[in-house]
Amino acid sequence: MAKPLEKKSAKILALILALIMVGSVLVYAFKGGYTTPSREVKYSVSGLRDTLKLVSDSSKIYYLDFRTEDPNLTQLIDAYWQSLSQDYIFRYIRFTSVNSTVYAEYSPVSIGYYPYLFLFDVGSSKVFFTYDEKQEYDGVTLKLKGSYGMAENVNPIAVGTVDAVMRYVDTISGKKKVNITYAEYISKLPDLEYRFAVILTGSSADQIIRMNKSAGPVTDFYFEGIAVNDTGGYDKVIAMNFKQNVFFVKSNVTAYYNVTRYGDLNIAFMHDTNFTKIVTAKPEMRAVFIEPVEENRGNES
């Protein structure tokens, strides 16, 4: 015969099992009925290259893909994100999910003021933004908080200074044309699944390179992107459009190295299993400058 204490323990165990069974039913019930909050999307683009074209009139771009599982790239992306996420605007925004972000900064419109925006690929998931005012702009819902704004029903969703957000809406809706020159450079980039990228245009690109005996700008476009190779290791692409007689040359800075040229646009493709080597690798360049030679007239009699 079971003792009273054993009977009591058996009853407690039975109650716990019953609660577990009820809890399991509730979990499955909620799992089947719960969906991520969604939003209407009026204008949408997919893929990094098409997204970059929408901000081809900006001077500086960072691309961070949060879906990467490679620990080395994750560390690199996190370092950039830690810096960017300090922006005051993130006091007003909350996400349900984010795949990637493009940060675009424009040339200053006044001393110390740089319009900028973040483009977040969130699919159709809901983004929550604390705002003081809401208005319609070309069929897009803008939510405004002081000098900040969010374009809600577009993807990638745009968050940043109001002028930059409105410029993005103008471009994604087709009201404003993309910068054809830079868009063509972007179209010629190798079709890789980039996880991290930096793009500089105009004077921002020219500031990264200095050459002796050169006069005027050397380059007006710089791209650097890193991808994980399906067979192992990493791929890196650096592209520059030169304004002078400068070009990439063959090199052994990485295990695999190849150069392709489209006129003045030089593209170096590098591959290596060493992540540190890939991050620091730069293409070798040559410059040819033709200087006028003064004619030696000899002695005059």
Secondary structure, DSSP 4 states (H G I P E B T S, - for coil): ---HHHHHHHHHHHHHHHHHHHHHHHHHHHHHH----B---SEE--SHHHHHHHTTT-SEEEEEETT---HHHHHHHHHHHHHHTTSGGGGSEEES---EEEEEEPPPSBTTB--EEEEEE-TTB-EEE--SEEEEETTEEEEEETTEEEETTEESEEEEEHHHHHHHHHHHTTSS---HHHHHHHHTS----EEEEEEEEHHHHHTT---TT--S-SEEEEEEEEEE-TTSSEEEEEEEEESSSEEEE---SSSEEEEEEETTEEEEEEEES-HHHHHH---EEEE--------------
